[in-house]
Amino acid sequence: MHRIVKMNFSGPLPHYVLASQISDVKHPEQKIKYLKSKGEISSLIRGLYLQKNNKYSKFQIANVLYGPSYVTGITVLSWLGWISERAVTIHSATIKRGKSVDTTIGRFDYFHLNTEVFHFGIQHYNFGPGMSCIMASPTKALYDHILMTPNLQFSGKLDLLTYLEDDLRMDTDLIKELDIKLLEQLMDFGEKKRQITILYNLVKTHI
């Protein structure tokens, strides 16, 4: 007879952790299949599970699926209410090779970011007991969005302002809340330096 195992483990559950929780049974793999058939656990991707009635955050899962990484771009800007665009795919930055991961709860996209700028402007965020993630500040999220979006070019401040208003539907009153000191640091690096300089100058005019 199979016994349902109660596990106090929030977020995605790796296969080795699950196996260790049921190591007292003769056939752990059969037990895992049984738990899946009863809906006690579900596969997220191969080797990673979600537990029934266990709260989780997609941001937390994004950190676990592929790392080191942090959630960023329009995912963060949308979640914070900075833009009207609803982010369906979860966007993250990583120092590893960029990739996309399709799971049973949605798609997770990761783009490569150079090591020297990776740790700027990121923060640890708590969603609740046992639920936390690493994600970008609004300024770093916008910076990353500019970097990760192919062929995104601006001729000047007015062009960028139009993009923020019309394409991202961003409340331009929020521009003054962007971290100009962080942008000063990020301007020292080469990726889309001209575009980041335009962003810096736009923020400077709104201070």
C-alpha positions in Angstrom: 0.0 0.0 0.0 1.3 3.4 -0.9 1.5 6.1 1.7 1.1 9.8 0.6 4.2 11.6 1.8 3.8 15.1 3.3 6.8 17.2 2.5 7.5 20.6 4.0 9.3 21.9 0.9 8.3 25.1 -0.8 8.9 25.8 -4.5 10.1 23.3 -7.1 11.3 19.9 -5.8 14.4 18.3 -7.3 14.2 14.6 -8.0 17.1 13.8 -5.6 15.3 15.6 -2.7 12.0 13.8 -3.5 13.9 10.5 -3.6 15.5 11.2 -0.3 12.1 11.8 1.3 10.9 8.4 0.3 14.1 6.4 0.7 12.5 4.2 3.2 10.4 2.5 0.5 11.7 -0.5 -1.6 11.0 1.1 -5.0 11.3 4.9 -4.8 10.7 5.4 -8.6 7.4 3.5 -8.4 6.5 5.6 -5.4 7.2 8.8 -7.5 5.0 7.5 -10.3 2.2 6.7 -7.8 2.4 10.3 -6.3 2.2 11.7 -9.8 -0.8 9.5 -10.7 -2.6 10.7 -7.5 -1.8 14.3 -8.3 0.3 14.8 -5.2 3.2 16.0 -7.4 3.4 17.1 -11.0 6.4 17.3 -13.4 7.7 20.8 -14.1 10.5 19.5 -16.3 12.4 16.3 -16.2 13.9 15.9 -12.7 11.9 18.8 -11.2 8.5 18.6 -9.6 5.8 20.8 -8.0 3.8 19.6 -5.0 0.0 19.7 -4.7 -1.3 22.7 -2.8 2.2 24.0 -2.3 2.6 27.7 -3.0 5.3 28.8 -5.5 6.4 31.8 -7.5 7.3 31.6 -11.1 10.1 34.0 -10.3 11.5 31.6 -7.8 11.2 28.8 -10.3 13.0 30.9 -12.9 16.0 31.2 -10.5 16.0 27.4 -10.0 15.6 26.2 -13.6 18.8 27.8 -14.9 21.4 29.7 -13.0 23.0 31.7 -11.8 20.2 34.0 -13.1 17.8 36.7 -12.0 14.4 37.8 -13.3 14.4 41.0 -15.3 13.2 42.9 -18.4 9.5 43.5 -19.1 8.7 40.7 -16.6 9.8 42.8 -13.7 8.6 46.1 -15.2 5.1 44.5 -15.8 5.0 42.9 -12.3 5.9 46.2 -10.6 3.2 48.0 -12.6 5.7 50.2 -14.5 4.4 49.2 -17.9 1.0 48.1 -19.1 2.4 45.2 -21.1 1.5 41.9 -19.6 4.5 39.6 -19.6 3.6 36.0 -20.2 7.1 34.6 -20.7 9.4 34.9 -17.7 12.6 36.8 -18.8 15.8 36.3 -16.9 19.5 37.3 -17.3 22.3 34.8 -16.8 26.1 34.7 -17.2 25.7 31.4 -18.9 24.6 30.7 -22.5 21.2 32.1 -23.3 18.4 29.5 -23.7 14.6 29.0 -23.5 13.0 26.4 -21.2 9.5 25.2 -21.8 7.7 23.8 -18.7 4.2 22.6 -17.8 3.5 26.1 -16.3 5.0 28.2 -19.1 8.1 29.4 -20.9 11.2 30.8 -19.3 13.7 32.7 -21.5 17.3 33.4 -20.4 19.6 35.9 -22.2 23.3 36.0 -21.7 24.7 39.0 -19.8 28.4 39.8 -19.4 29.8 39.0 -15.9 31.0 42.5 -15.2 27.4 44.0 -15.2 25.5 40.9 -14.0 25.6 41.8 -10.3 24.6 45.5 -10.7 21.1 46.5 -9.7 19.7 43.2 -8.5 17.9 42.4 -5.2 16.6 39.6 -3.1 12.8 39.6 -2.9 10.6 37.7 -0.5 7.1 36.6 -1.6 6.3 34.8 1.7 7.5 31.9 3.9 10.0 29.9 1.9 9.4 31.9 -1.3 12.0 34.3 -2.6 13.9 35.1 -5.7 16.6 37.3 -7.1 15.3 40.0 -9.5 16.4 43.2 -11.1 15.6 46.7 -9.9 13.4 48.7 -12.2 16.4 50.5 -13.6 18.4 47.3 -14.2 15.2 45.7 -15.7 14.9 48.5 -18.3 18.6 48.4 -19.0 18.4 44.6 -19.6 15.3 45.0 -21.8 17.2 47.4 -24.0 20.1 45.0 -24.2 18.0 41.8 -24.8 15.7 43.3 -27.5 17.3 42.8 -31.0 17.4 45.8 -33.3 16.2 48.2 -30.6 17.7 51.6 -31.5 17.0 55.2 -30.5 18.1 58.3 -32.4 17.8 60.4 -29.3 15.9 61.2 -26.1 12.6 62.0 -27.9 12.7 58.8 -29.8 13.3 56.8 -26.6 10.5 58.7 -24.8 8.2 57.8 -27.6 9.2 54.1 -27.4 8.5 54.1 -23.6 5.2 55.8 -24.0 3.8 54.1 -27.1 5.4 50.7 -27.2 5.9 49.8 -23.5 3.0 52.1 -22.4 5.1 53.3 -19.5 4.0 56.1 -17.2 6.7 58.6 -18.0 6.4 60.2 -14.6 8.3 57.1 -13.4 11.4 58.1 -15.4 12.5 60.4 -12.5 12.5 57.3 -10.2 15.1 55.5 -12.3 18.5 55.2 -10.6 20.8 57.6 -12.5 23.9 56.5 -10.4 23.3 52.9 -11.5 23.1 54.0 -15.1 26.3 56.0 -14.7 28.0 52.7 -13.7 26.4 50.7 -16.5 27.5 53.3 -19.1 31.1 52.3 -18.5 30.5 49.1 -20.4 30.3 48.5 -24.1 27.0 46.8 -24.8 24.6 49.2 -26.5 26.6 52.0 -24.9 25.0 54.7 -27.1 21.5 53.6 -26.2 22.2 53.5 -22.5 23.7 57.0 -22.8 20.5 58.2 -24.3 18.5 56.6 -21.5 20.9 58.3 -19.0 20.4 61.7 -20.6 16.6 61.2 -20.6 16.6 60.4 -16.9 18.9 63.4 -16.2 16.4 65.8 -17.8 13.6 64.4 -15.5 15.4 64.8 -12.2 
